[in-house]
Amino acid sequence: MTELHTLTVHEAQTLIRQKKLSPLELVEACLRQIEQRETTINAFITVTAEQAIEEAKAAEALQMKSTANEMPPLLGIPFAAKDLYDTAGIRTTGGTSYRADDIPNADAEVVMRLKNAGMILLGKTNTHEIALGVTTVNPHYGATHNPHDTSRIAGGSSGGSAAALAAQMCPAALGTDTGGSIRIPASVCGVVGLKPTYGRISLRGIMPLSWNLDHAGPMTRSVLDAGLMLNVMAGYDADEPTTVNTPLQDYAEITETSLKGVRIALAEEGYMDFANPEVAAAVRQSASVFEDLGATVESVNFNWLTEAARANGLMTPADGAAYHHERMNATPEVYGEDVLRRLRMGAAYTSTEYARARRTQTEMKRRMARFFEKYDLLILPSTAVTAPPIEGPDAVEQAKLLTRFTAPFNLTGLPALSVPCGMDSQGLPIGLQIVGAEWQEKKVLGAGYTYEQATK
């Protein structure tokens, strides 16, 4: 018999709608798993067990008196939220010390949408402090450990969400992504992470790092689950200035199909050299799988993406320094050493340097739009390496290494999905990144789903 805490969102949704699974049983199973694994993983800053059980009882009552069609789409399914998302009555720390006791009076827009869809919050996950880093080695709340090897990082900044998924503490979680902070931890923890198109999901009620680069997105254990989450999370929000009122699709309506006629570019020449040999080999093998599924795969020189990564790397700390300007000058001691160093680095950039980075952003958006006139999808590694040790190079150096393949798609705002594509010789997950044109989340998810089914 399948253990309840291992169920995917889709599996749990099916059983709940058939009244074969109680939301209370599912929530209790996840809470038991948190209790068993949390001391070694440290995925959560706050666990909301009592509230989750009460909400599960209410979901069970609704389940019993409703037909399948009457139930909210994700009734009774637990999720975890990165501790940047505001949660009414539950502290939201941002992973930093100065917000340790901050209790919002309203939910972030995305949290509200998930609750309205019937989902139940299990708690708030650990994050790299203020989301400015990719290790989730947090000086205030401790390091999150990779469930595949607890001596290694879980990635970041959404490291707690990825680790909670990999340790089967929850079937779904929320992340944010400014330079790769969904896709990096998804890659090194062996789960699925989607960064949608910039403007697809509301950022209202999420602690900012960069007003120009932040994305919110789902993290799950399967591609179909990411589509189910996106169905609820996506959509225009008139009160949030970055969202765009553009048509939505059913992102869970994806099937295993031939990719015949699909044109895929492999970012190999001038770019794959940055990946370690095992990562590069796994991604090239993935390209062969796509060819077997009917796609045409062409190696493309993508060395110009390095310029996009560099511009993103300048804008991120500069924007962060703008948001944190008053506090970092008045009380710098509230920040951890690595984050304060990056904030000061961001504040030191000149207006000329920043203007040039923004011009690079405009140029790269146009260049990628023209690229996707010829190709349907782009594939490349999610990260150049598998999970590094916690005891090793500092977070600033890790950021340079881990964001190289992800940051260009924050700069350009394009949808990008990380899916597991194998393990290295040490048993650590390798991530494949699938990128599409603006608003083409369904095409990206469809390719990811077909690849996932073909490589189980």
C-alpha positions in Angstrom: 0.0 0.0 0.0 1.2 3.5 -0.9 2.2 5.5 2.1 0.1 8.6 2.2 2.9 11.2 2.6 4.4 9.9 -0.7 1.3 10.8 -2.8 1.6 13.4 -5.5 -0.9 16.2 -5.8 -2.7 14.5 -8.7 -2.9 11.2 -6.9 -4.2 12.8 -3.7 -6.7 14.9 -5.7 -8.1 11.8 -7.4 -8.5 9.8 -4.2 -10.0 12.7 -2.3 -12.5 13.4 -5.1 -13.4 9.7 -5.1 -13.8 9.9 -1.3 -11.2 7.1 -0.9 -8.8 9.4 1.1 -9.6 11.8 3.9 -7.9 15.2 3.9 -7.3 14.7 7.6 -5.4 11.4 7.1 -3.3 13.0 4.4 -2.4 16.1 6.5 -1.6 13.9 9.5 0.6 11.7 7.4 2.6 14.7 6.2 2.9 16.1 9.7 4.3 12.8 10.9 6.9 12.8 8.1 7.8 16.4 9.1 8.2 15.3 12.7 10.4 12.4 11.7 12.7 14.2 9.2 12.8 17.8 10.3 15.5 17.5 12.9 18.0 16.4 10.2 16.7 18.4 7.2 15.6 21.7 8.8 13.2 22.5 5.9 10.8 24.6 8.0 11.1 27.8 10.0 7.5 27.5 11.2 5.2 24.4 11.2 1.5 25.1 11.6 0.4 21.7 12.7 -2.7 22.6 14.9 -4.1 25.0 12.3 -3.5 22.4 9.5 -5.4 19.7 11.4 -8.3 22.1 12.0 -8.4 23.0 8.3 -8.2 19.3 7.4 -11.2 18.5 9.5 -13.2 21.3 7.8 -12.0 20.0 4.4 -13.1 16.5 5.3 -16.6 17.7 6.3 -16.9 19.5 2.9 -15.7 16.4 1.1 -18.3 14.3 2.7 -21.2 16.5 1.7 -20.0 17.3 -1.8 -19.9 15.6 -5.1 -16.6 15.5 -7.0 -17.6 18.4 -9.2 -18.7 20.5 -6.2 -15.4 20.2 -4.4 -12.7 22.9 -4.8 -10.1 21.7 -7.3 -7.3 20.9 -4.7 -9.5 20.2 -1.7 -7.5 18.9 1.3 -4.1 18.8 -0.3 -1.3 20.1 1.9 1.3 22.6 0.8 4.3 24.5 2.3 5.1 28.2 1.6 8.5 29.7 1.4 8.8 32.1 4.3 8.7 35.1 2.0 4.9 34.7 1.4 2.7 36.6 3.8 0.4 34.3 5.8 -2.4 35.8 7.9 -1.8 35.2 11.6 1.4 33.2 10.9 4.8 34.8 11.2 6.6 35.6 8.0 10.3 36.1 8.6 11.8 36.5 5.2 14.6 34.3 6.6 16.0 37.3 8.4 16.2 38.3 12.0 14.5 41.7 11.9 11.2 40.1 10.8 11.4 37.2 13.3 8.2 38.3 15.0 6.4 39.8 12.0 2.8 38.5 11.7 0.9 39.7 8.6 -2.8 40.3 8.8 -3.5 39.1 5.3 -2.4 36.3 3.0 -0.3 36.9 -0.1 -2.4 36.7 -3.2 -1.1 33.3 -4.2 -1.6 31.8 -0.7 -5.2 33.1 -0.8 -5.8 31.5 -4.2 -4.4 28.1 -3.0 -6.5 28.2 0.1 -9.6 29.1 -2.0 -8.8 26.1 -4.1 -9.0 24.0 -0.9 -5.3 23.6 -0.1 -4.0 23.4 3.5 -0.9 25.1 4.7 1.5 22.9 6.7 4.1 25.7 7.4 6.7 28.2 6.2 9.9 26.9 4.7 13.4 28.0 5.3 15.0 30.3 2.8 18.4 31.9 2.2 18.2 35.2 4.1 16.0 37.8 2.3 16.3 35.3 -0.7 19.7 36.8 -1.6 21.7 33.6 -2.0 21.5 30.0 -3.3 22.6 27.9 -0.4 19.9 28.3 2.3 22.7 28.2 4.8 20.8 30.7 7.0 22.6 32.3 10.0 19.4 33.0 11.8 17.4 29.8 11.3 20.1 27.3 10.4 21.1 25.5 7.3 18.6 23.4 5.3 20.2 20.0 4.4 19.8 18.1 1.2 17.7 14.9 1.8 19.9 13.0 -0.6 23.0 13.8 1.4 22.6 15.9 4.5 26.2 17.1 4.3 25.2 19.1 1.2 23.2 22.2 0.5 19.6 22.0 -0.6 20.1 25.0 -3.0 18.4 28.2 -2.6 16.9 30.5 -2.0 13.8 28.2 -1.9 15.9 25.5 -0.3 13.4 24.7 2.4 10.6 24.1 -0.1 12.7 21.8 -2.3 14.1 19.8 0.7 10.5 19.4 2.1 9.4 17.9 -1.2 12.4 15.7 -1.5 12.0 14.4 2.0 8.3 13.8 1.2 7.0 16.1 3.9 4.5 17.7 1.5 3.3 17.1 -2.0 3.6 20.8 -3.1 5.4 23.9 -2.1 5.8 27.6 -3.1 9.1 29.1 -4.2 10.3 32.4 -5.5 12.9 32.9 -8.3 15.1 36.0 -8.9 18.2 34.3 -10.4 17.3 30.6 -10.2 15.9 30.3 -6.7 13.1 27.8 -7.7 15.1 25.9 -10.3 18.4 25.6 -8.5 17.0 23.9 -5.3 14.7 21.8 -7.5 17.7 20.6 -9.5 20.0 19.8 -6.6 17.1 18.1 -4.6 15.7 16.1 -7.5 12.2 17.7 -7.7 10.3 19.8 -10.2 10.4 23.6 -10.1 8.6 26.0 -12.5 9.5 29.7 -13.0 6.6 31.0 -15.1 6.7 34.0 -17.5 7.3 37.3 -15.6 3.8 38.7 -15.0 2.0 35.3 -15.0 1.7 35.1 -11.2 1.0 37.9 -8.7 3.8 38.9 -6.4 1.5 40.8 -4.0 2.2 39.9 -0.4 5.7 38.4 -1.2 8.7 40.0 0.3 10.6 41.5 -2.7 14.3 41.0 -3.6 14.2 42.6 -7.0 11.1 44.4 -8.4 12.4 43.7 -11.9 13.4 40.1 -11.7 11.3 38.3 -9.0 9.0 35.4 -10.0 6.7 33.3 -8.0 6.1 29.6 -8.9 5.2 26.1 -7.9 7.5 23.3 -6.7 6.3 19.7 -6.8 7.4 16.1 -7.3 5.9 15.7 -10.8 5.4 17.9 -13.8 1.6 17.3 -13.8 1.5 18.6 -10.2 3.2 21.8 -11.3 0.5 22.3 -13.9 -2.2 21.7 -11.3 -0.7 24.3 -9.1 -0.2 26.8 -11.9 -3.9 26.5 -12.8 -4.7 28.0 -9.4 -1.7 30.4 -9.0 -1.8 32.0 -12.4 -3.9 35.0 -13.4 -4.2 38.8 -13.5 -4.2 40.7 -10.2 -5.4 44.3 -10.7 -3.7 45.3 -7.4 -0.2 44.1 -8.4 1.5 46.1 -11.1 3.7 43.3 -12.6 0.9 40.9 -13.6 -0.3 40.9 -17.2 -3.9 40.4 -18.2 -3.1 37.7 -20.8 -5.1 34.5 -21.6 -4.7 31.4 -19.4 -4.7 27.7 -20.4 -5.4 24.5 -18.6 -1.8 23.7 -17.6 -2.7 20.3 -16.2 -4.1 19.2 -19.6 -0.9 17.7 -20.7 -0.5 14.2 -22.1 2.3 11.9 -23.1 2.6 12.5 -26.8 5.0 12.3 -29.7 7.1 15.4 -30.0 7.3 15.0 -33.8 8.0 18.3 -35.4 9.0 20.0 -32.2 12.2 22.0 -32.7 14.5 22.0 -29.7 17.8 23.8 -29.3 20.5 22.4 -27.0 22.6 25.1 -25.5 25.8 23.3 -26.0 28.5 25.1 -28.0 30.2 27.7 -25.9 28.0 27.1 -22.9 27.9 23.4 -21.8 31.6 23.7 -21.1 30.6 25.4 -17.8 28.9 22.2 -16.6 30.8 19.4 -14.9 31.2 16.3 -17.1 28.5 14.2 -15.4 25.9 17.0 -15.6 26.8 17.7 -19.3 26.5 13.9 -20.1 23.1 13.7 -18.5 21.7 16.7 -20.4 23.1 15.3 -23.7 21.4 12.0 -22.9 18.2 13.9 -22.3 18.6 15.5 -25.7 18.7 11.9 -27.2 15.5 11.1 -25.4 13.8 14.0 -27.0 15.0 12.9 -30.4 13.7 9.4 -29.7 10.3 11.1 -28.9 10.3 12.6 -32.3 11.8 16.1 -31.7 14.5 17.6 -33.8 17.4 18.7 -31.5 20.1 21.1 -32.8 23.2 22.2 -30.9 23.3 26.0 -30.7 26.1 28.3 -29.6 24.7 30.2 -26.6 27.8 31.9 -25.3 25.9 35.2 -25.4 23.7 34.0 -22.5 26.7 34.7 -20.2 26.1 38.4 -20.8 22.5 37.9 -19.6 23.6 36.1 -16.5 26.1 38.9 -15.7 23.4 41.6 -16.1 21.1 39.6 -13.8 23.9 39.2 -11.3 24.3 43.0 -11.2 20.6 43.9 -11.0 19.7 41.4 -8.2 21.9 42.9 -5.4 21.4 46.4 -6.7 17.6 46.1 -6.5 17.9 44.3 -3.1 20.0 47.2 -1.8 17.3 49.6 -3.0 14.7 47.7 -1.1 16.8 47.3 2.1 18.5 50.7 1.8 17.4 52.3 5.1 17.8 49.3 7.2 21.2 48.2 5.9 22.6 51.6 6.6 20.9 52.1 10.0 21.3 48.5 11.5 23.6 46.5 9.3 24.1 44.0 12.1 20.6 42.5 11.5 21.9 40.8 8.3 24.2 37.8 8.0 27.7 38.4 6.7 27.3 37.0 3.2 24.0 38.9 2.6 25.3 42.2 3.9 28.3 41.8 1.7 26.1 41.3 -1.4 23.8 44.2 -0.4 26.8 46.5 -0.1 28.1 45.3 -3.4 24.7 46.1 -5.0 24.7 49.6 -3.4 28.1 50.3 -4.8 27.2 49.8 -8.5 26.9 53.1 -10.4 23.8 54.4 -12.1 25.8 53.9 -15.4 26.4 50.2 -14.7 22.8 49.7 -13.7 21.5 51.5 -16.8 23.7 49.3 -19.0 22.4 46.1 -17.3 18.8 47.3 -18.0 19.8 47.9 -21.6 21.2 44.4 -21.8 17.9 43.2 -20.4 16.0 44.9 -23.2 18.4 43.5 -25.9 18.2 40.0 -24.5 14.4 39.9 -24.4 14.4 40.8 -28.1 17.1 38.3 -29.0 15.3 35.5 -27.2 12.0 36.4 -28.8 13.7 36.1 -32.2 15.3 32.9 -31.2 11.9 31.3 -30.4 10.7 32.2 -33.8 12.9 29.4 -35.0 12.8 27.0 -32.1 10.0 25.7 -29.9 12.1 25.0 -26.8 15.6 25.3 -25.4 17.2 22.7 -23.2 20.3 23.1 -21.0 21.4 22.1 -17.4 19.5 23.7 -14.5 22.8 23.9 -12.6 26.4 23.4 -13.7 27.1 21.1 -10.7 25.2 18.8 -8.3 24.7 19.9 -4.7 28.0 21.2 -3.2 28.9 20.5 0.5 27.6 22.9 3.1 31.1 23.2 4.4 32.8 24.7 1.4 33.1 27.9 -0.7 31.1 30.8 0.6 27.6 31.7 -0.6 28.8 34.5 -2.9 31.0 32.0 -4.8 28.2 29.4 -4.8 25.9 32.0 -6.4 28.3 32.5 -9.3 28.5 28.8 -9.9 24.9 27.8 -9.5 23.1 30.7 -11.2 24.9 30.6 -14.5 22.3 28.6 -16.4 19.2 30.0 -14.6 19.7 33.7 -14.3 19.4 34.6 -18.0 15.7 33.5 -17.9 15.0 35.8 -15.0 16.5 38.7 -17.0 14.4 37.8 -20.0 11.3 36.7 -18.0 10.8 33.5 -19.9 9.1 30.3 -18.5 11.7 27.8 -17.4 11.1 24.3 -15.8 13.6 22.2 -14.0 13.0 18.4 -14.0 15.2 15.6 -12.7 17.3 13.9 -15.4 19.5 11.5 -13.5 22.0 11.1 -10.7 25.7 11.6 -10.6 28.2 9.0 -9.4 27.7 10.2 -5.8 23.9 9.6 -6.0 23.1 13.4 -6.2 20.3 14.6 -8.5 21.0 16.3 -11.8 18.4 18.8 -13.2 17.4 19.4 -16.8 16.1 22.9 -17.7 13.4 23.4 -20.4 12.8 26.9 -21.5 10.1 28.3 -23.8 8.9 31.5 -25.3 6.9 34.1 -23.4 3.6 32.7 -22.0 4.4 29.2 -23.3 4.2 27.5 -20.0 1.9 24.8 -21.4 4.4 23.9 -24.1 7.2 23.7 -21.5 5.2 21.6 -19.1 4.0 19.3 -22.0 7.6 18.6 -23.0 8.6 18.1 -19.4 5.8 15.7 -18.8 6.5 13.7 -21.9 10.2 13.5 -20.9 9.3 12.5 -17.4 7.0 9.7 -18.5 9.7 8.4 -20.9 12.4 8.3 -18.3 10.7 7.0 -15.2 
